[in-house]
């Protein structure tokens, strides 16, 4: 199945003005004139935090705005099968997944809405197959996958460029309208009907998007319907992406559990904490 502007502090030319600023900073820090508690904190091996450029800054930025996700942090933020119910089994080859029902060219002539939307619908199909719905990460990333009968659940954590993540987020919001229903044609000329509808997620993270995607076509010569629940949760410039479902139907309940358990893990990592072990998790 995308950094932060640096904090600049001007140094007044007047010595009197500088003294006034120092006094104000000391008062806002409850009498601690050093104003350097944040800089004394030990750096976390899971998240590298950018710190204020001056001891005059009394307010510590929130983790989602100040922490940079590391490779170790991305791995620590992943969920395991103990975090989701049912009979999901964690697998090692999730990075190689790709459902062939998602391979096809959008039939622009048959679009029910504006023909210009064909590019967005094609982008959606390609992104679902390549597992890069938000584009290529600009920083650390990690993924894991789970299987249950004919269903799969892919879970990804990654850091993105701020502007590109904003653009991807805006694009996702348009898909239930632009790509509500369209036709894709496979390499043999077979037609597939694709539908995209808006879903909902628990109130987690800074923002969230949920899409339900169905692809009706043929698989191994027989009629088949691929149903996917696609969820994205944003925490600052980092994001969790979950794609769950298969020929047995979508897995929305498992998707909800994944983001409910995974979002606090990512926030813990960005705060320099070690995420709590989930049920059945081994250390």
N, C-alpha and C positions, 0 to 999 in steps of 0.2 A: 502496500500500500504508500535561516531566517529566523556601530551597534549602539551604542549608547553615547549621547553627547557628554563630553567631559564637563565637569563643574568648574567654571572659571571664577576667580575671586579678584576683584580689583583692589589694589593697595592705594589708599588715599595719599595724596602728596603731603597733606598736613599732618604733622605729628599729633596735633590735638584731635583731629578726626579719627586717627588710628587708635588713640587711647579710648575715645568714646566707643568705637566699635568693639574693642576688647572688653570693655566694661559691660556692654550689652550682651555679648556672647556669654560672659561669666554668669550673669544673672539668669539667662535662659537655661543654663546648665545646672541650676540649683546650687550655685556657690562653688562649683568645680572650675577654677580658673584655668586649668590646663586644657579643658575641652577636648581631651584626646582619648577618652575611653574607647571609642570605636576603633582607633588605630592600634590600641593595645591588645585587642582580641586576636587570638590565634587564628590563622587562616585555615579553613576547612579543606580537607583533601577532596571533597566532593564538589564544592563550589568555590570559585575564586571571586571574591567580592572587590569591586572597585570602590575605593574609599574617597571621602571628600578631600579636595586638594588643599584645604586650609583648616586649621584647628578652630577657626571662627564659625564653621558650620556646626550648629548645635543639633540639628535634626538628622538622624540616620535614615537614608533612603530605604524604602520597603524592599524586601528581598527580590520581588519580581522586577524591580527597576534597577537594582544595584548588583545582582549576582550574575556571574557568567557560568553557564553550564559547562562542565568538563566531561570528558569521556567517561571517567569513573562515576561522575554524578549521574550521567544519562543511564548507565548500567544499573546503578543503585535505584533509580526511579522506576525501573520496569516492574510490572506485576509478575506474579507466578500463578500457577494453577490453584494455589491455596487462596488466592484473592477472589476467584470467581467460582460460582456454584456449578452444579451439574457434573458431568464426567469429562471435563476438558483435560487433555494431556499435552504437556509442553513438548514442543518439537525443536529440532536443531537446524532444520533447513528452511525456516520461514522466509529467509531472504531470497529464496529461489522460487517462491510461490508466484503464480500468475494464472488466472483462469482464462482459458482460451475463448470463452463466450464473450469476453470483453474486447477481443481483437476484432476490429471491423472499421469500415469507413462510413461516416455519417452520410446518409442519402439526403443531401441538401435540398434537392428538388421536392422531396416528400415532406419537408418540415411543415408542421401545422402552424407555426409562428413565423417570425421574420427569418428570412433566409440567412441573414448575417449571423444568426445564433448558431449556425452549424459549426463554426470554429470553437465556440465554447463547449458544445456538446462533444466534439471530437477531443478536446482537451480533457474533458471529464473521463471519457473512456480510457484514454492513454494514461492518465494519472492514476486511475484505479488499477490498471494492469501493472504499472511500474511502481506502485506504492509511493507516489510522491505528490499527493493531493495538494500539499502546500508549497510545492516546488522543492528544489534541492536545498537541504540544510546548509547554512553558512558556517555552522560551528559543530559542536559535538552532537552525536546522534547514536541511538541504539534501538534495536527492535527485538521482539520475541514473538513467537506464534504458538497457537494451541489448536488441537484438532479434537473433534467429537463427531463420530460417525462421518457423514458427508459434509460437515460444517467446519469452517475454519475461523479463527479469530486472530488477527494480526494487530499487535500493539507496538506503537512507535513513540519515542520521545526524542525531540530534537530542538536545536537552537536555530533561529532564522534571522535574516536581515530584517530590520524593523519595517522599512518601506515596502519590501517585497511581501512581508507577512500581511501588512495592511491591505495590499492589493489582492492577495490571494483570499483574504477574508471577505473582502467586498465581492469578489468573483463568486465565492461559494454561495453567498446570499441570493444571487441572481438565478442560480441553476433551477430551482423548482418552477420558475416562470419561463426562463429561456429554453429549458430542456425538459419541460414537463412530459412530453412524449415525442419520440423521434425514431427513425429507422436506421439501423446500421447494416451494412452489407459485408459478409465475410469473403474470404479469398475465393470461394467457389460460387459466389453469387447468391448465396443464401441470405434471406432477410431476417433480421432480428429486431424485435420491438423493445425499445428501452423506455422506461418510465422513471421519473424522478419526482419525489414528493418530499415535503418538509416534515421533519420529525421533531422531537423534543427531548431534552436532557435535564437531569437534575441541575440545580443551581450550584455549579461548581466552577472554579477558576475565575478568570477575569472576563471571559466571554466564551460562548460555546455555539456550535452548529451541529445539526443532525440531519442527515439525508437518508431517505430510503430509496434504493435503486433496484429495479427489477429488469432482467434481460430475458426475454422469451425467444428461444431459437431451437436449435437441435444440437445434441451432443452424442457422438458415435451413432449418428443416423436416427436417433430417437428424439422426440420432443422433450425439451428441458427448459426449466425456468430457474435462473440464478437470482437469488434474493439477498441483498446486502444492506446492512445497517452501517452507515458511515458517520462516525462522530469525531469531532475535533474540539478540543478544549485548549484555550489559550491562557498562559500564565506569563505575563510580560511579553518578552519576545521569544519565549519557548512555547512549545505546543505538544500536546498528546493527540495522536491520531489512532483511532480504532476502526478497523473494518471487520465486520463479523457477519457470517452467513454462509450460504451455499445452496445446493440443490434441495436441501431439506427445509429451506425457508430462512428468513433473517433471524438474528439472535439479539434482538433489542434488549431483552432483560440482562443478558450477559454483558452487553455493551454498557448499560447503565452501571452495572456492578464494577466494571473495569475502570470507568472514569471516576466513580465514587471512591474507589480504593486508590487509584493511581494518582489523582490530582493532589491529595495531601502528601503523598510520597514525594512528588516533584517539588512541592512547596518546602517540605522538610529539607530536601537536598539543597535548594537555593538559599535556605536559611542557615546552612552549615550544620544541620542536624543529621543524624543517622536515622533513616526511615524505620518505623516500627515493623517488626516481622509480622507477616500475615498468617492466618491459620494454615497450618501445615507447612509453613516455610522452615527450611533448615538453614543453619548457619555453618 
